[in-house]
C-alpha cells in the first residue's frame, strides 16, 4: 500500500501544514474506495490481463502440479463481505467449511489488518496460521492464544493514539476507529463524502505528535501503522520461512486478497518469480496479482475447486502406488 507520509514535495510529516496534502489524502481515499462498477468493456479489457481464477483454474492447477501449495487469505472482502459495521463482518458457515477444507489439505494462513484475537473469533478455526495487524502479530495453529510466532512492532502498541483518534473523530458522523492492536483503522464507509476531507485532517492532526506512525489508505479505511519495514508481503515471507518453504522451487504460494494492503503480498510473490496473487475485485485497478475473482462467493467456489483438485491428485497417487505393489 502507499505511504502518505511524504508526497508531491511535502517535506513536513504528513504535510501537516500543507492544505494540498490533505487534498491528496482525500484523493487517495476516493481512489481506494471505488463507488461504482466499471463499464463492461473496461472490465473485459482488465480481465484479459488478470483473468478469472475460476475460468483459468486448469492453468493454475498445471502450475501447482508436483508442488506444495500454500494458501494465504485476506479476511474482509475476501472471506467475508465488506459491511458498514466492521464488528459484524462474519463469514458464512459455508465459507468456514470451505476454509476448513483448505486447511485440511494445505498449509493455510489468514493475513489481515484485523487484530489476531478478533479474526480468530470470526473464523473459528484453530488449524490455521493467523497474521493480524497487517502481519505484525503472527500466531501459529492451536488454541493457545499466547502462542505468538512474531510481533515485529511490539514496542509500538498505539493505545494512546487510539484514544486520541476516537476523541478527535467523534464529531464526524459515521466515522469509526478500530483498535487492531498493532495498527489502527479509521473506517469512513458510513461517512458522507463531503466530510472526507475534514476527517482526513482530523486524523493527520492527531498523527503530528507521533512521528513513528504512518498513514496508509485501504478500502474505505485509513490505516495507521508503525513506521517499520513490515507489511503483508513480509508476513508471507516469514510464514514461508517458518514452514520450511523459503527458496524452494517446489512450493507454490497462493495469495487471495481484495485490498490495496494485499498488493505488498502480490508484489512479493511476483518479485520472487513463483507464487500467484489473486485479486478479489469487481472494479479494474492496477495490481501485481496474476488472476482475479469478483467477490467472496467466487472465492468460496475457488477454494472448493482447489480442495477437489487436491483430493483427485491424492486419489490418483494412491491408485498408482497400489498398482505398482
Order of alpha helices (4+ residues) and beta strands (2+ residues): alpha-alpha-alpha-beta-alpha-beta-alpha-beta-beta-beta-alpha-beta-beta-alpha-beta-beta-alpha-beta-alpha-beta-beta-alpha
